[in-house]
Every structure is written in C-alpha cells, then in structure tokens.
Amino acid sequence: MAAVPWTEKGEASSFDPDCTQCPRLSGHLSDIRDRYPDYHAAPVAPFGPARACLLIVGLAPGMHGANATGRPFTGDYAGILLYRTLHDAGLANRPESLHADDGLKLRNCRITNAVKCLPPENKPTTGEVRNCNPFLRAELDSVPRHGVVLALGRIAHDAVLRALGCTLRNFPFAHGAEHDIEGERILIDSYHCSRYNTQTRRLTQSMFRTVIERARDLAAK
C-alpha cells in the first residue's frame, strides 16, 4: 500500500506527484513519456476547491485526456459530457475543458480519480487501486460532514467504500443509488460518462444530468 506523504499541518496528503508505488503504472508512464514527450504522463492531481461539499471520483486518467493535460477529465470524450453537465448545474464557470490553463473553475465541487496514474488499456489492477486508496482516503477526509461523494462507475464506487472502511456488499452499486455512509457522507452512484456508455445509451445525457443535479442539491444542504 502506498506511503502517503504528510502536509506541513500534519494531515495526510491526497496526492504525491512523484509516486512510483505501482511498478507497472510507473513503467507504463515512462514509456508514454518517450512516445509523447509533450504529455503530462505522471500522476494527475485532484482538481477543484479544497474541502468542496461535492467530491466526484472517476476511475483513472485517460490516455489522451488527463494523462495528456494533467487535469482530470480534460481533453477526452468523458470530460465533454462531465464539464458541460457541471456547467449546466452551476458547478463550473465554463462548459468546456480543453487544457489545464484554460480558466475553467469549479464551484463547491472537486474531481479526483480512484487511481491517479494512467493504467494500460484503462484497466487498473486491484492491487493498484488499493495502492492509491490512501490518497483517496485523504481526499474523502477533506469532504465536510454530510458532504456528497459521486462515484463514476463501479470501480470508483468500490474504491470509495474501501477507503472509508465499509463492507462492499452492504452498499451495492447501481446508477442513481444513494448510500448513507454512517451518517457522515452520502455516496451517490452513476455509470461512468465514458464514450462507450454514452454511445450504447447505457448512460444518456438526461440520466447523467439528473444524477449531477441530485448530487449538487444534496451537497448544498
């Protein structure tokens, strides 16, 4: 399991830009840097205001998205739907995310990933998810009491539950499901806003808008 760095205030850090705890991921990023020298090709930091009441958890950086730009869901197809929907819900100042310095800002919302490094074929191993779990735990600890966590996909859902020390079978994943986590946080599930899910209509724009607006409303209470 990853050794989590600590801040000057003695708090566990939610991110280590130099993390190399997963040899497979570290080697993969090294290969990517050789092939695409202009890419970020390193662990991708969370994005958005600290201690936001809504934390959105994705799977991992996309090859030509966050892995290239250095910002979650920026530059790929999944980000098109995510940021447009966040903007429509009043959670972002712009509807489009092109690169890390494009001026986009989030409001009372923060975005992170269960795994901070690009995995081959976008499929992290269980061990890699577990290695990154302490960073996610630190991120979850920053969510204010009664805040909302929105998990995009089952892997993110399971990673959140593991980070919070919950038994997975007690909180089954389902799109639109809401889970009260010990009276401290609300976990909401959504299908991931991937190209595959949207093209197959497993996740429609209307479905995604509904779950984002529900998460926003609960986080505002």
C-alpha positions in Angstrom: 0.0 0.0 0.0 1.3 3.5 -0.8 3.1 5.5 1.8 1.1 8.7 1.9 3.1 12.0 2.3 2.1 14.4 5.0 1.4 18.1 4.8 3.1 20.8 7.0 -0.1 20.8 9.1 0.4 17.1 9.9 -2.5 16.0 7.6 -2.3 13.1 5.2 -1.8 14.4 1.6 -4.3 13.4 -1.1 -1.7 13.5 -3.8 2.0 12.7 -4.4 3.3 13.9 -7.8 6.3 11.7 -7.5 4.6 8.5 -6.5 6.0 5.3 -8.1 4.4 2.7 -5.8 3.0 0.7 -8.7 5.8 -0.6 -10.9 3.5 -1.5 -13.8 2.0 2.0 -13.9 5.3 3.7 -13.4 6.8 1.8 -16.3 3.8 2.5 -18.4 4.1 6.2 -17.8 7.8 6.1 -18.6 7.0 4.5 -22.0 4.3 7.1 -22.6 6.8 10.0 -21.9 9.1 8.6 -24.5 6.3 8.3 -27.1 4.6 11.6 -26.2 7.2 14.0 -24.8 4.6 16.8 -24.6 2.2 14.8 -22.4 1.8 15.2 -18.7 2.4 11.4 -18.3 2.6 11.5 -14.5 0.2 11.1 -11.5 -2.8 13.5 -12.1 -3.7 15.8 -9.2 -7.3 16.3 -8.0 -8.9 19.4 -9.4 -11.2 21.9 -7.7 -11.5 23.8 -4.4 -10.3 22.1 -1.3 -13.0 20.9 1.1 -15.7 21.2 -1.5 -19.0 19.7 -0.4 -19.2 17.5 -3.6 -16.4 15.2 -4.5 -16.6 13.4 -7.9 -14.5 10.2 -8.1 -13.6 8.8 -11.5 -11.6 5.7 -12.5 -8.2 6.9 -13.7 -6.7 9.4 -16.2 -7.4 8.8 -19.9 -4.6 8.2 -22.3 -5.2 11.3 -24.4 -7.2 13.2 -21.8 -6.0 13.8 -18.2 -2.8 11.8 -18.9 -2.0 14.4 -21.6 -3.3 17.6 -20.0 -2.6 16.9 -16.3 -6.2 17.7 -15.2 -8.9 15.1 -14.5 -11.4 14.6 -17.4 -9.8 17.3 -19.5 -9.2 16.7 -23.2 -11.2 13.5 -23.7 -14.7 12.4 -24.6 -15.8 11.7 -21.0 -14.9 15.2 -20.0 -17.1 16.7 -22.7 -20.2 15.4 -21.0 -18.9 15.9 -17.5 -17.9 19.5 -17.7 -20.9 20.5 -19.8 -23.2 19.0 -17.3 -21.4 20.6 -14.3 -21.6 23.9 -16.1 -25.4 23.5 -16.7 -25.8 22.6 -13.0 -23.9 25.8 -11.9 -20.9 23.9 -10.7 -18.4 25.1 -13.3 -17.8 28.5 -14.8 -17.3 27.1 -18.3 -18.9 24.2 -20.3 -15.7 23.0 -21.9 -12.4 21.8 -20.6 -9.6 21.9 -23.1 -6.3 22.2 -21.1 -5.2 22.8 -17.6 -4.7 26.5 -18.1 -8.0 27.3 -19.9 -9.5 29.3 -16.9 -12.1 26.7 -16.0 -13.0 26.7 -12.3 -15.3 24.5 -10.3 -17.8 25.7 -7.6 -18.2 23.7 -4.4 -17.1 20.7 -6.4 -13.8 18.8 -6.7 -12.8 16.0 -9.1 -10.4 13.2 -8.4 -9.7 9.6 -9.6 -9.5 6.3 -7.7 -6.2 5.7 -9.5 -4.0 8.7 -10.2 -1.9 7.2 -12.9 -2.8 6.1 -16.4 -3.2 2.2 -16.4 -2.7 0.2 -19.6 -5.9 -0.2 -21.5 -7.6 1.9 -18.8 -7.7 -1.2 -16.5 -6.0 -0.8 -13.2 -5.4 -4.0 -11.2 -7.0 -4.5 -7.8 -3.6 -4.0 -6.2 -3.1 -0.7 -8.0 -6.5 0.5 -6.8 -5.5 -0.5 -3.3 -2.1 1.3 -3.5 -3.9 4.5 -4.4 -6.6 4.1 -1.8 -4.8 6.0 1.0 -4.7 9.1 -1.2 -8.4 8.8 -1.9 -9.0 8.3 1.8 -7.2 11.6 2.5 -9.3 13.3 -0.2 -12.5 11.9 1.4 -11.4 13.2 4.8 -11.4 16.7 3.3 -15.1 16.5 2.4 -17.1 18.3 5.1 -19.5 16.3 7.3 -22.7 15.4 5.4 -21.0 16.2 2.1 -21.6 14.1 -1.0 -19.3 11.8 -3.0 -20.3 10.9 -6.5 -18.7 7.7 -7.8 -18.5 7.4 -11.6 -18.6 3.6 -12.2 -18.3 0.5 -10.0 -14.5 0.7 -9.6 -14.7 4.2 -8.2 -17.7 3.1 -6.0 -15.7 0.2 -4.6 -12.6 2.3 -4.1 -14.6 4.9 -2.1 -16.1 2.2 0.2 -12.7 0.6 0.8 -11.2 3.9 1.6 -14.0 4.6 4.2 -13.6 1.1 5.7 -17.1 -0.1 4.5 -18.2 -3.6 3.6 -18.8 -3.6 -0.1 -21.8 -5.9 -0.1 -23.7 -3.6 2.2 -23.7 -0.8 -0.4 -24.4 -2.4 -3.9 -23.6 -0.3 -6.9 -26.5 0.9 -9.1 -26.9 4.0 -11.2 -28.6 6.7 -9.2 -28.3 4.8 -5.9 -27.8 6.8 -2.8 -25.9 5.4 0.2 -25.8 6.9 3.7 -22.3 6.2 5.0 -22.6 6.2 8.8 -24.4 9.5 8.8 -21.2 11.2 7.7 -21.4 11.3 3.9 -23.8 10.4 1.1 -22.4 8.3 -1.7 -24.2 8.5 -5.0 -23.5 6.2 -7.9 -23.5 6.9 -11.6 -22.5 5.0 -14.6 -19.2 6.4 -15.9 -19.6 9.1 -18.5 -17.3 7.2 -21.0 -17.7 7.2 -24.7 -18.8 3.5 -24.6 -21.5 4.1 -22.0 -23.0 7.1 -23.8 -22.8 5.6 -27.3 -24.5 2.4 -26.2 -27.1 4.6 -24.3 -26.4 2.8 -21.1 -25.9 6.4 -19.8 -27.9 9.2 -21.5 -27.3 12.9 -21.1 -30.6 13.1 -19.3 -29.7 10.4 -16.8 -26.3 12.0 -16.1 -27.8 15.4 -15.7 -30.3 14.1 -13.2 -27.6 12.4 -11.0 -25.4 15.5 -11.1 -28.2 17.8 -10.1 -29.2 15.5 -7.3 -25.6 15.4 -6.0 -25.5 19.2 -6.2 -28.7 19.7 -4.3 -27.7 17.3 -1.6 -24.3 18.9 -1.2 -25.9 22.3 -0.9 -28.0 21.3 2.2 
